[in-house]
Amino acid sequence: MKKEDVAQKYVVTADGIAADVNIGFAPGEFVPIYRVRYPKIEIATRAILEAIREKLISEIDIRPSQTLVPEEIEAMKARFFAASKQHIKRELPKTPADKQDVLAGILLHNSLGLGPIEILLNDQNLEEIVINSAREPVWVYHRKLGWLKTDITLPSETEIYNYAAMIGRRVGTQITYLTPLMDAYLTTGDRANATLFPISSQGNTLTIRKFARRPWTITDFIEANTLSVKVAAFLWLGLQYEMNVLIAGGTASGKTSLLNVLSNFIPPNQRIISIEDTREVQLPDFLHWVPLTTRPANPEGKGEVSMLELMVNSLRMRPDRILVGEIRRSREAEVLFEAIHTGHSVYSTLHANTAEETVRRLTHPPINIPVTLLSSLQLVAVMHRDRRREIRRVIQVSEIMSGPQLELNTVFEWLPTKDTFMEVSKSSRVMDEIGMYTGMTRDDLARDLRNKEKILTWLVKKQVKDINRVGKIISTYYLDPDKVLEAISTGKDLSL
C-alpha cells in the first residue's frame, strides 16, 4: 500500500460535533493512523461542562424502560440536548451559538453515548470499531484501507466496561464478572460484542461491527463488480420463482449483505419472516415482512429465546418465505430443511468457502443433514473476500442436482486473474423446475433473463440505489412488466 494512496482527509459530524479525520502513516508505525481532531475546549470549560453534566443527570428522568425503545432513546437525547444548551447558555453566556451546539453534543456523547467512539460510529467509511484494552489505542477497519490505528485511547478499563454495560442495558441484557461475555446490538442496528478481564487477559474489550446506514442494493453490488448483471439476473430468476438459496462464505465476506440484496427480489404479495441473532436484514418498507430476533438468557439463566424456537414458531405464522441469519447447529438445519419440504421457500447463510465445502459441512458433523433433505436445496451462492485487493465477489453459483448422489452443477464462476464472471455451464435443475411449475419454456426463461438484465443495467445506469425505489421497480415489473420495459427502452421517467 503506497503512502500517497492512504492519505485521506474528511469531516465526520455527530450530534452537532464536526470532527476532522486525517488518515496517514506516521514514523515507526506499520499501519496507517486514523487521527480525529475535535473542536478545542479549554480546561476551565471542561470543568463547567462536567458540572453541567452532573446536574443534567439528576434533573432528567431516565427510566430503564426508555432505553429499550429506539424512538424513546431519540426523544430522551433530544430532551438532554435541549436542556444542555440552556445550561450552557446560562453558564457560558459569551459562547457563540454554534460553539454551544458543539458543547451540548459533547455532553450528550459523554452522558448518553459512547464518548469519542460516537464520531467513529458516524464515519460511514468504517466497518468495525475495536477496543482491545485501555492500554492501547482504539482500532478501526476502514472499507478501503483495512485496519487502522486511531489516536483515541480510553482512560480506563472501567470506561470500557461502562460502555459495554450501557449497550447491554439498552437491549435488555447484562455483562458482569459472572457473565463476562456479551453479544448485543446498538439502536442503530450495529452489532456489539464485549468481553471482560480476565477472560480477555489484556483488559476489557468491545467490538462494534457497523452496518451501512443506507442498505446495500443490487445496484451497489453490480457497480462494485461483486457480481455481474448475468449472475444477478439468474439469482433474481431463482428468487422470483421460489428456488431455495443458501449463501456461503467466510467471515465478513458479505454473506448477509448478499442475502439482504437478493431478498429485494421477493414478490410483494408474499409474507416474509426473518430470523436473526441481531437485526441485519433490511427490506423495502412496503413488503409483507415480520423480523424476529433471538434473545439471550438473563443473569439468572431465564428468558432465552433461541433461533431454533423462533424457527419452529415461524412455521405457525404462515410464511411464504423464511430468511434465517445463519445455520450453525444440526437441529436448526433440520427444521430449516423440513420447512422447505413443507412448501416454504428458505434462504440462509453458512460458513463455507466453496459450494463443495458447503455440501460437506451440511452433510457431515456437527450439522449432519441427511442427503434426502439436502436435495431440496436448489442453489448455493458463494461469497469471497479478497483481502489483498479488498474486494468481495460472488465466486460461485452452483445448483445442487437432485438424485441418489449429490452432484453440483456450477453455473457461474469468478475468474480472479481477470476479475470477471464466466458462465461455466447452462442451468439444468433451476430451469427444469421453474419450467415444470410455471409452464414456461426454455425460450420463455431466456427472454425473462434478458428482460431482467435490461432492468438491472438500467438501475446501474440511472444510479437507483435507494432500497425502497429498487424494490418498487422490481415489484412494478412483477405486476406490469411491459410498463417497466417500455419505460426503460423509450427513456420515459419511471417515477414510483
N, C-alpha and C positions, 0 to 999 in steps of 0.2 A: 504494500500500500504506500503510494507516494505521499509525501508530506503535503504537497500542494493540493492533492485530491481530498485530504482530510479537512483542511481549513474551512470552517463554516462559521457564519455569524447570523443570528436571527433573534427575534424578540418573542418571548412567551408571556402571555398575560393570564393571570389567575385572580379572580375576585378583585379586580381593580389594581393589582400589582403587576407592573410591566418589568420583567427581568431580562437583561441582555444575556444571551447564551453565546459563548465563544469556544469553539472546539479546535484544538490543535495539539501538536506534540510539544513536550517540554523536555529540557535536558535531563538525561538519566532515566527517562520513562520509556517503556517498551510498548505502551498503548497510548492512544490519544487521551487528552484531558478535556473533560466537559466542565467548563467554568461558568458559574452563574453569578451575575452581578445585580444585586438589588439596589434600590434607591438608598442612599446613605442615611443612616439615622444616628443622631448624636447620642452619647451616653446618657445625658440628662433626659432626653426624650424617651429613651428606652425605659428609664426608671418610672416616668409618668405613665407610659403605656402599661407597665406591669401593675401599677396601682389601679389603673382603669380596668384592667383585665380581672383583677380580684373583685372589684365592685360589680362588674357585669355578671360574673358567675354567681354571685349571691343574689343579684336583682332578678335575673331572668330565670323563669321557671322552666327547667329542663327535666322532663319526666322520661324515664326509661322507655316508655311505650312510644314516645315521639321519635326515638332513634331507630325504630324498626320499620318505619314507613318513609320511603324516599321523599314523598310530597311534603310530609311534616318536617323532615330534616331541612328541606329547602326553605320552608316557611320560618323555621327556627333560625336558620342562618341569616335570613333577611331581617328578622327582628334584631338579632345580635348586631348585624352590620349597622342598622339604623341607630340603635342605642349607642354603639361605639362612636359614631360620628357626632352624636350630641355631646357625649362626654369629652371628646377630643376638641370640639369647638369651644367648650367651656374652659377646659384646662389649657388649651393651646390656641387662644383666640387669634394670634397673629399668623398662624399657619395657613398658607394658601389652600383653597378648596380642593385642588387636585391632590395635594400632599395629604390632606385629611382623608381622602379616599384610600390612599396607599396605606396610611397608618391603620385605618379601620380594617383593611384587608389583611394586614399583618396580624392584628389582634384576632381576627376571625380564624386565620390559619393556625395560630398558636393555641387557640381555645377550643375550637370545634373541629379542626382539621389535623393534618399531619405535619404542621410546621413547614420547613423548607421543602419537604417532599411534595407539597402541593404544586409547586412550579413544575416539577418533573412529571407529575400526573397530567398536567395540562400541555405538555410538549407532545404533539402528535407524531413527532419523529421517533419516539421511543416505544419499544415493545415491552421492555422489562426493567424494573427497578429493584435493585438488590442491596439489602443492608446485611453485611456479614457479621458485624460487631461494632461496638463504639470505638474500637481501636484502629479501624481503617476506614477510608472514605467510602461513601455510597458508590456503587457501580450501576451503570445503566447499559441496556442493549439498544443501540441505535439501528433503525431499519436498514440504513445503507452502510454504516461504518462498523457495525458489530459492537463488541464490548468496549466501553469507555469508562475511565475512572473519573469521578466528579471531584470537585473541590469542596464537597459538602461532607462534614463529619458530625455525627450526632454526639451530644455532650456526655451521655452515659448509657449504660445498659438499661437503666430504669426508663429512660426516654423511649428506647426501642420497645420495651415491654408495654409501656403506656399506649404507644401507637397500636400495637397488636391487640391489646385489650379493648381499645376503642373500636377497632374494626370488628372484633368479635361481638361486642355488645350490640352493635347495630344490626346484626343478623341473628341475634338470639343465641349466641354460643359464647364459650369462655375459654381462656387459656390461663392455666395456673401451673404451679410447680408440680402438682399431682397429675395434671393433664397438659404436658408441655408441648404438644403438637396441635396445630390448628389449621384447618382449611376453611376459608371463608371468602366472602366477596364484598367489594365496596358497593355503595349505592349506584355508582356509575356502571356497574357490571364487571369491573376489573376484578381479577381473581387474586386472592392473597393467601400466602402460606407463612406460618410463623413457627419457630422452634425456640425453646428456652435453654439456657445453660443449666446443667452440664450436658444435656442431650447434644447440643451443639457446643463442642468443647472450647471454642474460642470466644463465645459470647452469644447473646440473643440474636436471632436472625429474623428478617422479614423480607419476603419475596413477593412482589406485586407484578402479575402479568397483565399488561394493559391490552384492551381491545379497542379496535377502531371506533371512534365516535360516530363516523359515518360507515355503516355496514358495507362490506365488500359486495360488489355485484359482478355478474358475468362480464360486464363491460370492462371492469378493472382487470379481471383475470386474463381476458383476451389481449387487452392493451399491454399488459406486463409480460405477455407470452408465457403465462403459466399453463395455458392450453391453447390450442388452435381453434379457429372457427369450426372446422370439421369435427374435432373432438367434442367441442361444446354442443354442436347440433346433434351428434349421436347420443350424448348423455341426456340432452333435452328430450329426444325421442323416447329414450328409455324411461325417464321420469314421467312424461306425459301419459304413457300407456302402462304405468304401474309395474314396471320391472323393479325388482328389489336390488338395491345397490349397497355395497359395503366399500367404504373408503379407508384404505390402509396407508401407512406411512410411519416415519419415525417421529420422535418428539419435536414439536414446533415446526413440522413440515408443512402445516396448513390443512390438515385433515378436516378440522371443524369448520374452517373458513370455506373449504370446498363444499362441505355438506350444506352450509348456510346458503352459498351461492346457488347450488342446484335446487334447493328447496323452493326457490322462486318460480320454478317451472311446474309446481303442483297446481292443478286447476283450482279455481276459487270456489267451486261448488263441492269441495271435499273437506272433511273435518280432519284436522291435523292435531296430534298430541305429541309434544316433545318432552323427553325425559332426560334430565341432565343433573350432574352434581353441582355445577354452577351455571348460571344462565349465560350461554354464549350464542345460541341460535337467535337470530333476529330476522323476522319475516315481515313482508308488507302488512300495513295496518288492516287492510280490508280482507285478508284471508281468515278463514274459519279455524282459528288456532288457539289451543289451550296449552300453555307452557307449564310443566311440572318440574320441581327441583327437589332433590333429596335433602334430608336434614340429619345432622349428626346427633348423637345422644348427648344429653346434658351431663354435668359432672356426676350425677347420681346414676348415670348409665341408662336413663329413661328418655323416651320421646324420639328415638331414632326412626326415621323413615328412609328405608333403603331403596336403591334403584330397582331391586327385584320386586319389592312391594308396589312401587309405582308402575312397573311394567304389567304386573298382574292386574292392578286396578285399572290401568288404561284400557284393557280389553273389555271392561264393563262400561266404557264411556262412548261406545260406538264410533271408534275412529276409522277413517278410511286410510290414513297414512300415519305411521308411527316413526318418529325420529328419536333415536337413542344416542346419547352423547358418546358412549364408548363401551364396547364389550370387554369385560375383564374376567368374568367368572363363568364356570360351567352352567350353573343354574340360570344365570341371566341369558346366556346364549341359547339354552334350551327353550326358555319362554319366548325369546325373540323369534326363533325359527318355528316354534309352534304357532305363533301369531301369523307367520307367513302362510302356514298350512291351513289356517282358518280363514284365509281370504283377505288379510291385511297386507298392505304394501309397507315394507320396513326399510329404513335407511339408518346406518350406524357407522362408527369408525372403529378401527382396530390398529394396534401397534404391530406393523409388519413392513418389511422393506420391498417386497415383491409380491406379485399375485401368487406365485408358487409358495412363498413363505406364508402368505395369508391362509391358504388351504391347509398347510401343515399345522399352523397354530390352531386352527379351528378343529382339526380332526385328531389332534394329539393332546395329552395332558398339558396344562390343567383344564383346558376348555373341553376338549374331547367330545365334540359333537358327532353323532352318528352320520355316516356318509349319506344315508337316506334322507336325513333332514337337510344337510348342506346342499343337496341337489336342487332345493327350491330357491337358492340364491342365483340370480342371473348374471350380475355384473360386479366386477371388482375394479375400482379405480385406485391407482397407487400414486401418492404424493411423495415428492423427494425434495429435500433442501440441500442445495449445493453450497456449502459453507465457504468454499474458496471464492466463488463468484457472487455469493449472497443472492442467490435466485431460488425460486421454488417452481417446480414443474410437475405436471401430471406425467409420470414416466411410463405408465402402462394403463391401458383399459382392456380388460380381458373378460371373456364370457366363461362361465363355468358350465361345461357341457353336461347335460343330464345323461345318466346311464349307469351301468353297474360299476364302471371305473371312472372316477372323476378326472376329467381332462380339461385343460384350459385352452381356449382359442383367443390369442392376443390379437385384438383388432387394431389398436393404435399403440405406438411405441415412440418414446422420445429419443432422438439422436443427439447425445451430448456434444459430440465434436462439432456439429453444425447448429446446435440449438434449434432444431426443427422437429416436427412431428410427422411420422410416417405411418401410412395405413399398411399394416403388415399383412392382414388378411381380411376377407369380407366377413361381415357379421353373419352368423348362422342361427344360433339359438334365439337371439333377441328378435331378429327379423321374422323367423318362423313363428314364434309365439305371438308377436303382435299381429301378424297376418292371420293366424288361427283365431284369435279372439276378436279381431275387428273386421275381417273380411278384406283387408287391404292387400293388393298385390305388391310384388316387389317394385313394379314401376310406380305405384302409388306412394310407397315408402320412400323411394328415391326422390320423387317430386317433393314430398314433405320435407325431407332433409335439405334439399336445395332451398326451399322457402325459409326454413329455419336459418340457414346460412345467410340468406339475404337480410333477414331481420337482425341477426347478430352483427353482421358487418355494418348495417345502418346504425345500430346502437353505439358502436365504437366511433363511427364517423361523426355522429351527432353528439358524442360525449354524454350520452344519457347514463348517469351513474347513480341517481337517486333511487333507493331501493323501492319506493312506492311507485315511482314513474316506470321503472323497468318492469315491475310486477303488473302494472296496469296495461302496459303494451302487450305483454305476454298473455294476460287474461283476455284482452280485447281480441287478440289473434285467435284464441280458442272459440270465442263467440262469433266473430265475423272476420275470418281470415282474409277475405277479399278486400275489406276496408283497409286493413293494415298493409297488405301487399301493394294495393293501388297507391296508397299514400307514399310508400317508400319509392315505388317506381316513377311516380309523377312529381315527386318533390313537394307534395302537399304537406301542410302543417298537421302533424298527428298530435293535436292538443287533447290531453286527457286529464 
